[in-house]
Amino acid sequence: MSNEQLDALREQLDDVNMQLLDLINERARIAQEIGQVKSTAGQKRFDPVRERNMLDMIAENNKGPFETSTLQHLFKQIFQASLELQEDDNRKALLVSRKKKAENTVVDLKGEKVGDGQQRLIMGPCSVESYEQVYEVASAMKKEGLTLLRGGAFKPRSSPYDFQGLGKEGLEILKRVADELDMTVISEVMNPQDVEMATKYVDVIQIGARNMQNFDLLKEVGSHNTPVLLKRGLSATIDEFVKAAEYIIANGNENIILCERGIRTYEKATRNTLDISAVPILKQETHLPILVDVTHSTGRRDLLEPTAKAALAIGADGVMAEVHPDPAVALSDSAQQMDIPQFQAFLESLRESGLYKL
């Protein structure tokens, strides 16, 4: 085939492409009009009988060279795109997205505002073990000007034989310490039936990584006004994470804080892999504040300081980390918790770096 013939065929192809472009867009305009008529009549946009009739028509009239199945697949993509066109762009945007709300959401935690531009630190033991243990950590935090106290009363563990937490007793200990030291309590709830009870003791309900897609739990916390700290699931995509937050806000609760806590990959050097790029992505895509949990993402106390600096530098609204009076005897996750001198050195390093200012 000569170059002249090839050029001529390509010119024909370009002409057909332009015809297809005009026809596809014309089809889209007609589909939009159909959508408006259906909306006025109160009819559903998707009509499976009509779609089946169109696919059958394509099969009956196909003269090749494309296989019928190939053409039907292509047309189904066009059908789906046409359905999406029939939706109001603003209506289909997620409530947590920037399309719905351009300004940042600021969550007020008893006077401490998360998302207002001032970066925060949330500290405390992995598990609540005793009043004395929590008080020692909390008082060390208070001396450093920190008031956001985390602690696990309900502990989802991989093994059913590991310490599962003190439950309600743990919440009572957290509230007692918080009342005595004027602090804010953040603790995880696992069961939808426990949410109402937990709101009497905690200021922020945490939804842990293993419960990120516990939809009944998300709906339940969404029906309360208590702020929610939602952690990203172990293997969740950013899209799945955002849509989990949507369950909460769709049920009425706008006080949501996202938390990147590392995801599961093939890497074994750390407990999880910290997806640091999730912070700016979530900042762009949503209006919600975002924290980084450096303890659960790394599982190593020797990495808490550099990863905290990275989180603050990239724009996280705060950092979470765990502190225990004596990590060696901790009932859970001893290798990843700082003792109090290490916690103090951690804070000093962040301040010296200029990345964190109380």
Buried (B, 14 or more C-beta within 10 A) or exposed (E): EEEEEEEEEEEEEEEEEEEEEEEEEEBBEEBEEBBEEBBEEEEEBEBEEEBEEBBEEBEEEBEEEEEBEEBBEEBBEBBEEBBEEBEEEEEEBBBBBBBBBEEBBBBEBBEBBBBBEEBBBBBBBBBBBBBEBBBBBBBBBBEBEBBBBBBBBBBBBEEEEEBBBBBBEBBBBBBBBBEEBEBBBBBBBBBBEBBEBBBEBBBBBBBBBBBBBBEEBBBBBBEBEBBBBBBBBBEBEBEEBBBBBBBBBBBEBBBBBBBBBBBEEEEEEBBBBBBBEBBEBBBEBBBBBBBBBBBBBBBBBEBBBEBBBBBBEBEBBBBBBBBBBEBEEBBBBBEBBBBBEBBBEBBEBBEEEEBBEE
